[in-house]
Structures are given as structure tokens and as C-alpha cells.
Amino acid sequence: MSRHSAKIWSAALALVCPCACLSAAAHAAQRVTLKNGFDLVCDHRADEGGKIRLYLDAAGTNYMDVDASEIASVETVQMPPSSAHRSPAAAPAPAEAAPEKLSDGDLRPLLARAGAAYDIDTDLLASVVREESDGQPHAVSRAGAQGLMQLMPSTAVRMGVSNSFAPAENIDGGTAYLNQMLLRYRDNLPLALAAYNAGPAAVDRWHGIPPYPETRAYVERVIHEYNRRYELRRRERQVAGLTQASAPVR
């Protein structure tokens, strides 16, 4: 686990931003508060005979089990739609280099390199990329943010990025900027993400996550995706460990 991850995982599990950011396309989810103070937003839950299974996605492919006695309360909340359903505009590109969406496999080595350089969990970077551009390297927002991690031109210049539409450059610059925000807010992930989205001046002015619906929705969606990826990786490692333990000795 990276330097940042060890400190921000509890913040990632505790979704501290309120779900006051509703939209017409929002969908219902469930916020489960545990007796240890952690909150987790899940798509739905099911009783599995003494255990409560919390499903992190609608398909039911990702979940985690908790004891029923650990749950303090459950409430229905509204989750704004992920950016995966809001196709960003694409920057004009030459015919020979048409915009494309990069797969997780394409992104993994780029994210791993940047994560290693700044000691940031690759799953966190992947969650930011998914929310910012859904893997589209030529994405451009209405505000002018560009590329996979949606860097504003001024931010790109400060981070030494000469071409925001070059995937490796954009990810390196975005990771460097996220690292600055994590250091500035002492690995408080919600505040760092809020600053990445709205700027540190807004976070400092409001002494916390600004009351902007877009920013609050952004923080919640990124943390929710990070929770999902972290839990999936944990389960994969658990399965791999069991498989290795059961392998015959030759």
C-alpha cells in the first residue's frame, strides 16, 4: 500500500460529503453507517444469513460482507450519474489520430508509473480518470479542461505538461497535481479531491468541501469508485492467496 493510501483509505471508506447534490438523472443508493463510524454507499444490500452483503454495483459483481450487528443505520440517498454516462466533448483531432477511449489495460501501465513516482494508489488514479474523462484522451470540458485527468491549461503549464492530449503526459501532470493537493490537505482525500475539482482556494475559503453540487457529487463519485476498486482488488488477492495455498507441492 502506498504512502498516501495507508492514510486515505479510511477517508475513502467514510464518505463524508453529504448527498445534497441531486439531479434528474440521479439514482437511489443506500448509505450504510457502521458502528465504528464508517459510512459506505452501496447500490443495494441483501441478508445472507447473519451477514449483510453490500453490493457496490447494480450488477452485483462487486460486494463486501459485514455482520448485521455492525450496522448502525441505513438510509436511502441519491447518487448523481457517473461521468461515464456524460460523454465529454472531444477535442478536434487529425483524421489519422481520431479520438479513442483507452481501456483499463491501456491505462494501467501509465497509471502505475505515475502512481509509483508520487506514491499514490493506482486505483485512486484510475477512479479519478474514470470520473474526469471516462478514459477519453481527447476529452475537453465546457470549462476548457483537457485530457484524461482534465487539466486546465494553466495547471498543465505549472505541472510541466506540454501536450494535455498525450495520455502519459496528462496522467503524469494530473498525478503531480493530485499529489500536491494530498500534501496540502495532509492526505485528507475528500478535501484533496474537492481541491482538484474546484481549486484549493475554494476549499480554503469554505474551510472544507465547497457547497457546490458539482464538487460534492464529484468527490462522492470518485470515492465510491475507489471503494469499489479497492474491495475488488482485496478480494482478488484473497482468492489468489487461497489458490496458491491449495496448490500441490512438487
C-alpha positions as a printed NumPy array, in Angstrom:
array([[  0.   ,   0.   ,   0.   ],
       [  1.366,   3.415,  -0.923],
       [  2.275,   6.23 ,   1.441],
       [ -0.917,   8.104,   0.673],
       [ -3.13 ,   5.013,   0.578],
       [ -2.427,   3.971,   4.145],
       [ -3.779,   7.313,   5.355],
       [ -6.59 ,   7.947,   2.908],
       [ -8.242,   4.529,   2.83 ],
       [-10.277,   5.28 ,   5.974],
       [-11.332,   8.549,   4.363],
       [-12.249,   6.684,   1.209],
       [-14.438,   4.296,   3.171],
       [-16.01 ,   7.117,   5.153],
       [-17.9  ,   9.081,   2.547],
       [-18.057,  12.357,   4.383],
       [-19.644,  14.58 ,   1.77 ],
       [-23.416,  14.927,   2.053],
       [-25.634,  13.704,  -0.755],
       [-27.368,  17.025,  -1.279],
       [-26.403,  17.108,  -4.933],
       [-29.421,  15.697,  -6.743],
       [-30.206,  15.698, -10.427],
       [-32.984,  14.482, -12.653],
       [-30.842,  11.54 , -13.712],
       [-29.783,  10.621, -10.169],
       [-30.421,   7.094,  -8.938],
       [-31.172,   5.764,  -5.475],
       [-28.413,   4.14 ,  -3.45 ],
       [-28.015,   3.186,   0.191],
       [-25.693,   4.768,   2.723],
       [-24.798,   2.183,   5.35 ],
       [-23.319,   3.571,   8.573],
       [-21.332,   1.11 ,  10.653],
       [-20.973,   1.263,  14.419],
       [-17.269,   2.028,  14.026],
       [-18.26 ,   5.327,  12.382],
       [-17.529,   4.356,   8.786],
       [-20.055,   5.024,   6.035],
       [-20.306,   3.135,   2.778],
       [-22.556,   3.975,  -0.148],
       [-23.71 ,   0.803,  -1.885],
       [-26.077,   0.104,  -4.725],
       [-28.183,  -2.365,  -2.715],
       [-27.844,  -4.919,   0.072],
       [-29.065,  -8.419,   0.894],
       [-29.344, -10.574,   4.012],
       [-27.085, -13.61 ,   3.687],
       [-27.941, -15.358,   6.944],
       [-26.339, -13.279,   9.673],
       [-24.167, -11.394,   7.211],
       [-25.296,  -8.391,   5.222],
       [-23.919,  -8.319,   1.689],
       [-23.334,  -4.781,   0.436],
       [-23.294,  -4.652,  -3.349],
       [-21.087,  -1.916,  -4.756],
       [-22.608,  -2.033,  -8.24 ],
       [-26.014,  -2.699,  -9.749],
       [-24.829,  -5.883, -11.472],
       [-23.916,  -7.452,  -8.145],
       [-20.411,  -8.427,  -9.269],
       [-18.648,  -6.452,  -6.527],
       [-19.662,  -6.679,  -2.899],
       [-18.433,  -6.891,   0.661],
       [-19.937,  -8.704,   3.658],
       [-20.406,  -7.229,   7.128],
       [-22.004,  -8.616,  10.262],
       [-25.576,  -7.433,  10.736],
       [-24.621,  -6.355,  14.263],
       [-22.041,  -3.939,  12.85 ],
       [-24.63 ,  -1.806,  11.05 ],
       [-25.824,   1.262,  12.93 ],
       [-28.189,   2.708,  10.314],
       [-29.2  ,   2.621,   6.663],
       [-30.607,   5.49 ,   4.632],
       [-31.559,   5.984,   1.015],
       [-29.512,   8.602,  -0.832],
       [-29.386,   9.834,  -4.393],
       [-26.248,   9.256,  -6.447],
       [-25.711,  11.621,  -9.378],
       [-24.863,   9.885, -12.651],
       [-21.236,   8.946, -13.241],
       [-19.276,  10.804, -15.833],
       [-19.265,   7.543, -17.768],
       [-22.82 ,   8.48 , -18.75 ],
       [-21.957,  12.075, -19.584],
       [-19.823,  11.826, -22.681],
       [-17.303,  14.692, -22.595],
       [-16.76 ,  16.723, -25.708],
       [-13.751,  15.659, -27.739],
       [-11.057,  17.987, -28.965],
       [-10.626,  18.163, -32.724],
       [ -8.029,  15.659, -33.833],
       [ -6.385,  14.836, -37.139],
       [ -8.089,  12.139, -39.188],
       [ -5.163,   9.805, -38.636],
       [ -5.444,  10.233, -34.85 ],
       [ -9.162,  10.052, -34.15 ],
       [-10.217,  10.261, -30.501],
       [-10.401,   6.91 , -28.787],
       [-11.298,   5.557, -25.393],
       [ -8.439,   3.841, -23.605],
       [ -9.198,   0.552, -21.891],
       [ -8.189,  -0.283, -18.321],
       [ -5.386,  -2.36 , -19.816],
       [ -4.136,   0.61 , -21.824],
       [ -4.266,   2.886, -18.792],
       [ -2.791,   0.508, -16.232],
       [  0.94 ,   0.928, -17.07 ],
       [  0.577,   4.712, -17.355],
       [ -1.214,   4.926, -14.014],
       [  1.217,   2.504, -12.373],
       [  4.219,   4.576, -13.461],
       [  2.699,   7.845, -12.251],
       [  1.469,   6.223,  -9.038],
       [  4.935,   4.859,  -8.297],
       [  6.52 ,   8.251,  -8.954],
       [  4.264,  10.003,  -6.417],
       [  3.416,   7.033,  -4.17 ],
       [ -0.31 ,   7.236,  -4.904],
       [ -2.577,   4.194,  -5.178],
       [ -3.184,   3.25 ,  -8.818],
       [ -6.833,   2.511,  -8.001],
       [ -7.282,   6.089,  -6.835],
       [ -5.772,   7.442, -10.042],
       [ -7.959,   5.112, -12.105],
       [-11.024,   6.364, -10.225],
       [-10.11 ,   9.98 , -10.979],
       [ -9.542,   9.223, -14.672],
       [-12.873,   7.406, -14.909],
       [-14.73 ,  10.345, -13.398],
       [-12.83 ,  13.037, -15.273],
       [-12.846,  11.64 , -18.813],
       [-14.02 ,   8.023, -18.795],
       [-10.707,   7.155, -20.442],
       [-11.047,   9.533, -23.406],
       [ -7.65 ,  11.2  , -24.002],
       [ -9.122,  13.965, -26.18 ],
       [-11.921,  14.915, -23.776],
       [-12.49 ,  18.656, -23.271],
       [-14.875,  20.083, -20.67 ],
       [-17.069,  23.146, -21.107],
       [-14.615,  24.997, -18.866],
       [-11.683,  24.034, -21.084],
       [-10.137,  21.227, -19.   ],
       [ -8.336,  18.744, -21.233],
       [ -7.353,  15.122, -21.483],
       [ -7.622,  12.046, -19.313],
       [ -7.314,  13.866, -15.981],
       [ -8.953,  17.064, -17.256],
       [ -6.148,  19.549, -16.692],
       [ -6.889,  23.215, -17.119],
       [ -4.306,  24.808, -19.452],
       [ -2.826,  26.897, -16.635],
       [ -2.491,  23.819, -14.406],
       [ -0.902,  21.857, -17.241],
       [  1.72 ,  24.582, -17.668],
       [  2.534,  24.577, -13.943],
       [  2.866,  20.787, -13.988],
       [  5.178,  20.863, -16.993],
       [  2.694,  19.288, -19.401],
       [  3.279,  20.424, -22.972],
       [  0.521,  18.325, -24.582],
       [ -2.539,  17.588, -22.461],
       [ -3.869,  15.171, -25.081],
       [ -0.827,  12.888, -24.757],
       [ -2.009,  10.228, -22.272],
       [  1.291,   9.746, -20.446],
       [  1.924,  13.482, -20.088],
       [ -1.605,  14.189, -18.915],
       [ -1.564,  11.416, -16.325],
       [  1.856,  12.477, -15.038],
       [  0.698,  16.085, -14.721],
       [ -2.633,  15.176, -13.153],
       [ -0.971,  12.855, -10.663],
       [  1.558,  15.533,  -9.738],
       [ -1.269,  17.996,  -9.126],
       [ -3.296,  15.485,  -7.08 ],
       [ -0.166,  14.776,  -5.048],
       [  0.149,  18.496,  -4.307],
       [ -3.432,  18.559,  -3.066],
       [ -2.924,  15.46 ,  -0.894],
       [  0.151,  17.032,   0.669],
       [ -1.604,  20.372,   1.134],
       [ -4.534,  18.751,   2.964],
       [ -2.467,  16.16 ,   4.822],
       [ -3.845,  13.142,   2.947],
       [ -7.464,  14.121,   3.595],
       [ -8.832,  12.542,   0.432],
       [-12.228,  14.312,   0.261],
       [-10.565,  17.716,   0.626],
       [ -7.845,  16.856,  -1.903],
       [-10.443,  15.725,  -4.435],
       [-12.557,  18.814,  -3.803],
       [ -9.487,  20.978,  -4.423],
       [ -8.666,  19.026,  -7.589],
       [-12.176,  19.736,  -8.858],
       [-12.901,  23.262,  -7.605],
       [ -9.42 ,  24.562,  -6.758],
       [ -7.723,  24.861,  -3.366],
       [ -8.842,  28.474,  -2.999],
       [-12.473,  27.348,  -2.834],
       [-11.677,  24.644,  -0.254],
       [ -9.753,  27.118,   1.871],
       [-12.46 ,  29.76 ,   1.571],
       [-15.165,  27.357,   2.76 ],
       [-12.889,  25.571,   5.262],
       [-13.909,  22.237,   3.755],
       [-15.692,  20.833,   0.727],
       [-17.349,  23.798,  -1.017],
       [-21.171,  23.748,  -1.167],
       [-21.103,  23.344,  -4.937],
       [-23.352,  20.491,  -6.146],
       [-20.889,  19.559,  -8.887],
       [-17.928,  19.362,  -6.495],
       [-19.781,  17.402,  -3.847],
       [-21.063,  14.975,  -6.46 ],
       [-17.551,  14.652,  -7.889],
       [-15.994,  13.808,  -4.525],
       [-18.644,  11.231,  -3.741],
       [-18.433,   9.516,  -7.119],
       [-14.629,   9.262,  -7.079],
       [-14.578,   7.862,  -3.542],
       [-17.378,   5.436,  -4.372],
       [-15.412,   4.171,  -7.389],
       [-12.234,   3.943,  -5.298],
       [-14.089,   1.891,  -2.683],
       [-15.315,  -0.447,  -5.421],
       [-11.869,  -0.919,  -6.962],
       [-10.156,  -1.33 ,  -3.597],
       [-12.602,  -4.007,  -2.481],
       [-12.318,  -5.838,  -5.808],
       [ -8.517,  -5.856,  -5.557],
       [ -8.682,  -7.099,  -1.953],
       [-10.937,  -9.983,  -2.966],
       [ -8.725, -10.867,  -5.937],
       [ -5.695, -11.031,  -3.681],
       [ -7.6  , -13.167,  -1.199],
       [ -8.607, -15.6  ,  -3.929],
       [ -5.051, -15.672,  -5.282],
       [ -3.737, -16.447,  -1.817],
       [ -6.18 , -19.303,  -1.339],
       [ -5.321, -20.714,  -4.772],
       [ -1.615, -20.57 ,  -4.027],
       [ -2.083, -22.2  ,  -0.638],
       [ -4.042, -25.072,  -2.176],
       [ -1.534, -25.698,  -4.988],
       [  0.168, -29.1  ,  -4.747],
       [  3.782, -29.173,  -3.593],
       [  6.053, -30.711,  -6.198]])
